[in-house]
Amino acid sequence: MTRLLRWTQGLLRFLLGVVLTQSFPTAWLLSGWGQEVMRRAVLARWAHATGAAPPEACAYWPPFVMGDPGGTWRERLLGGAWRNLLRGVNALAATFIVTGPGIALMAFSWRYGWDNSFNKGYEQAYIGPTLGLSGTFLFMLAMLYVPLAQAQLALDGRRASFFRWRVIWAALRCHLRGAILLAAAYFAAALPINIFFIAVLFRFNTDATADWSDAQVLEALKGHYLLAGIVGLPLFAWVRLRAARTYADGIVRALRAGRLRPEAYAGMPAVEALALALGPPLPSRLAATLRRTLLVPTLALLLAVWFGFVAQIYIRQFLNYIPLGGWLNQPLVHAPWLRYIPKGLADANGANTVDSAPDLPPY
C-alpha cells in the first residue's frame, strides 16, 4: 500500500511538471527546479568520490511547488514554487548573457535573409549567411560552457559563480570524454522535442483536418503539446543530470590532477570542501601530455556535435516557423517551454478573434 501511494504521488507530481511546461512563467519555475536537480546530483557525485555519505535530499527528486515540511503552511504549500521561480530567473539571466549574442545573430540573419531574398537584394546577399554562420559559431562556443556553468551556478545560486570560467575550463579540459557524451545527450534529447514541433506541420495540414474549426485545432494542439511535455520533461531532467555529473567528475579530476589552483575556486565553499576531502593533488605527466595532445581534436569533435544541435533548430524553424522566441528560447538550454499556439488561432470558444498574446513569447 505504501509503495502504491508513492507511485501515485510520483505520477501526480510528474503530471504537474508536464502542465508546467505549457506556459513560459511556469517553465521558468522548471528551470529553477532543474537547478536544484543539478545541485543534488553534483553533491551526490562528490560524496561518492570522497567516500562520504551524500546529503539526505539527494535520495529523491526535489518538489516543483511544495516547500519544506517544517515551515509555515504557506511555505509548505508554495515555498518550493517561489524558490524554484527565483532560481529559474537567476539561471536564465546568466544563461542568456552567454547564449544571447549567438542566437540573436541567428534570429536576425534568418529574418534578414528571407526579407533580402524576397526583395532581390543580390548585392547584400552575403549579409544573412555571414551573420547566421557567425551566430551559429558563437552559440556552439557558448554551449561548450553553458551546461557546466549551470551546474556550477546550482551549487550556491550566486550569479558570479556562473562566470568563474577558469574553473569551468579546468573541468572541461580534464573530462573531455564526458563533455562529448554530454553534447551527444543534448543532440539526442533535442530530436524528439523538435520532432513534436515539426509534426504540427504534417498533422494539421492534411485533408482530414481541412474542415476543422479553429476551436478543434486549438484543442488538438493543446493535446499535442501536452504529449510533448510528457516526453520533453524527462529529457530536460536527463540532460541536467548529465551536465551535473560531467561537471562534478571534471572538477574531481581537475583537483586530483592539480589543474585547479586554490585561488581559482576561492569563495566557492562546495569546491573548497571537496578539495580538502580529496587531499593533495597527484598530477600525472602522462595524463597531462594526453590532455594537451587530444585537446584540439576533441574540441573540434565537440563543436561538430554542437553544430548538429544547432542544425536541428534551423530545420525546425524552416519547417514550422516559431516567431522570435523560437530562437531565443531553446527548451533544453533555457526554459522547458513546450507549447506554441499561433497568435491568430481562435480562442477556446471557437470565436474568430485574434489571440491577445504578444508576438515575442517563444512557445
N, C-alpha and C positions, 0 to 999 in steps of 0.2 A: 504493500500500500504506500509506503514511504517513497519507494522508487517510482511508482506511478505518479505520485504527487510531484516529485522532482521533474520528471519528464514533462508533465503538464505545464508546470511553471516555466520550464525551459522553452517549450513550444510557444506559450503565450508571450514570453519575453522576445523570442525571435520574431514573431508576427508583429509585435510592437516596433521592433527595429526596421522591419520591412516597410511599415507605414511611415516611419521617419525618413525613409529615402525619397518620399514623394513630394517634399517641398524643400526649398532652399534653407530657410531658418532651422528646420529640424535636421537637415543634413549637416549644418554647422555643428549641431549637438553631437551627431555621429562622428564628426571629425575629432571633437574633444574626447568622445568615448574611445576612439582609436588611439589617442594619445595615452590614455590610461592602460589600454591593452598593451601598448609598446613598453610602457614603464614597467609593468609587471613582468613582461617577457624578458626584458633586459636584466632585471633584478634576479629573476629565477635562473637565468643563464649564468650570471656571475656567481650566484650561490653554489651552483653545481661545479663551476670551475675552481672554487676555493674550498669545496667540501663543507660549506656551511648549510644550515637549514634555510630554505627560501622563506620569505615572508608569507604569512598565512593567506593573505589576499591573493597570492599568485596561484592558488589552487583552483580558483573559479573565475568566471568572466565578470567583469565589472558591470554594474547596472546601467541602464540607459537613463532612467528617471529617478528611481528611488535613491535616498541618501543613506547616511549611516544610521543604524538602529538606535544609537544612544542619544540622538539629538531630539529636538522638539518635533511635534507632529508634522510641521511644515518641512523641516529638514529631512524627516524620514520619507515623506511623500515626494518632495520635489527637489531636495538638496542635490541629488545626482544630476538632475537636468540642468540646474543652474551652473554647477561646477563644470559639467561637460560643455555647456554652451560657451562659457568663458574660455575654457581650454581650446575649443574649436576656433573661436575668433582669433585667439593668440597664435595658434598654429597656422591658420590660413593667412594671417597678416604676414608672418615671417616667410611662408612658402611663396606667396605672391611676389614678394620682393625679389626672390631669386628667379622664379619662373616667369614673372611678368614681362620682362623685355623680350624674351623669345616668342611667347605666344602672342604678344601684341604685334610684333612684326609679322608673324604668320597670319593673323587675322587681317591686318591691313593689306598685306600683299595679295591675299585671296580676294578681298573686295576690290582693290585697285586693279588687279589683273583682269577680273571679269569686266569691270567698267571700261578699262582700256581696250579690251577685246571688242566690246560692242561698239565703241566709238572709233575703232580703227586707228588708234594712235600708235602706228608702227614705230615711230622714232623713239617712243618711250616704252616699247615693249619689254625692254630688259629690266625695268624697274621692279615689276611684280615678281618675276622669278628670283631676282637678286635678293630682294627683301625676304622672300619666302625661304630661300636657302639659308640666308643669314639667321633668320628666326629659328629655323629647324636646328641649325648647329648650336645656337645659344641654348635652346631648350634641351638638346641632348647633353650638353655640358652641365646644365642645371640638374638633370636627372642623375648624373653621376654623384651628385652631392646631396640632393634633397631628401631621399629616403633615409639615409643615415643621419642627416641633420634633424629630421623629425623625431627619430629615436632619441637623439641627444637632448632635444628640447623637452621630450616627455619626462626626462629624469627629474628636473627641478622646475619646469614651467617658466624659467626665465628666458625671455626672447634673446638675450645676449648669448645664451648657450647655443642657439641655432647657428650663430656666426663664428663659433670657435673652429675655424676652418683647419687649423693645424691638427687638431685632434681628429677631425673627420678624415683628413688626408692620410694620417698615420693609420687609422683603422682600415681605410680603403686599400692602401698600399700593402698592408700586411695580411689582407684577406681578399685577394683578387678573385680567387675561385668563387668565394661566396658572393662577391659583387656581380659576377657573371650570372650565377644562378638566380640572384635577386632580379636582375634585369630581365632574365628569361621568364621569371614568375610574373612580373608586370606585363610582359608581352602576352603570355598565355592567359592571364586573368582578363586582359582588355578585350580579347577576342569575343567571348560570349556577350559581354556588355555591348560592344559595338554592333554585334550581330542583331541584338534586340532593337537597336535604333535603326539599323538598316532594314530590318524586316518590316518596319512600318510601311516602307515604300511598296513592298510587294504584297503585303497583307491587305492594305486598304486602298489599293489602286487596281482592283480587278472587277470583272463583270459582276461578281457575286455581291460586291459592296456598292455598286454604282447607284442603286436606288435607296441606299440607306439615308436616313435623316441625319442631321447634324448631331442630334441627341444620341442616336445609335452609335455613330462613330465615336463620340465622346466617351460613352460607356465602354466601348470596346477598347479604346486607347487606355482608359484607366485600368482595365483588367490586364492589358498587355504590359503596362509599366509596373503594375504590382508583381507580375511574374518576373519582370526584370529585377525588381527589388529582392525577390526570393533567391534569385541566382547571384545578384550583384553584392548583397550584403556579406555573405560568407567569403566571397572573393576579396572584398575590401579588407575584411579581418585577416584573411590569409596573407596578403601582401604586407600588411602592417606587421604581422608576426614574423614574416621572413626578414623584413627590414630590421626589426628589433634584434633578432638573433644574429644577423650578419654584423650589425654594429657591435653587439656585445662580444662576439667572438673576435672581431677585428681589434677591439680595444684590449682584450686579454692578450692577443698575440703581439700587439704593439708594445705593451708594457713588458712582456716577457723578453721581447727582442731588444728592449732598450731604445725603441723608436720614439717613445713619448717622454719628453723631459718633464720634471715636476712643474716647471713654470708654465708649460703649455696647458696643463689641466688645473692650475691653481684656481681656487674658488669654485671647483666642481666637487662637492662633498662625496658624491657616489663614486666618482672615479678615484679620488684620493683614498677612500676607504678600500677600494679594490686593489690599488697599488700597494697599500700596506699589507693586505691579506695575501697577495701574491709573493711578496718579498722582493729581494733584489733581482734585477733582470739578468738573464743568461743569454747574451747575444751569441748567434752562430754566424761565423764568417761565410759558410757555405750558403746558409739561408739568405743572408744579405746579398750575396752575389747572384743567386737565383732571382731574387726580387728585382734587382737592377736589370738583369738580362730580360726578364719577362715583362717588365713594366710597360714598355711601349707597345708591343704586340697585343698585350692583354687589354690595354686601354683602347686600342683600335677595335678589338673584338667587342668590347663593351659598348662603344659608340655605335657599332653596327647593329647590335641588338636593340639599343635605344632608338636607332633610326627606324627599325621595324615597328616599334611602339608609336612613333610619330606618324609613320605611313598609314597606320590604321585610322588615325584622326583625320587625315586628308581624305581617305577613301570614304569614311563615314560622312564627312561633310559634303563630299561630292554627290553621294547617293541620297542622302537625307539631310539637307542643309538645316542646321540649327543656328539661329542668329548669334550675335556676338558672343554670348555666353557659351556656345558650343566650342569656342576656342579657349575662353578664359577659365572655364571650369572643366577639369578632367576628373571624373569620379574617383579614380584610384589614387590620384595625386592630391587633389584638393578636397572638395566635399562630395560625398557619395550621393549626389542628386540624380536620381534615375527616372526622371519623368519630364517629358516635354509635350505640352499641349499647345498647338499653334494658336496664335493670338486671335485669328479670325474665326475660330471654331465656335459653334453655338454653345450657349450655356446649358446647364444640366436639364432645363425645362424644354429645350429644343427651340427657344426663341432665336430668331436670326439677328442677334445682337453681337457686336464685337466685344470680345473679352477686354476688360479694362486694365489688364496687367500690362506693365511697361515692356518695352522691347528688349531690355538688357538681360533679364534673367535667362540663364542658360537652358534649363530643362523644365 
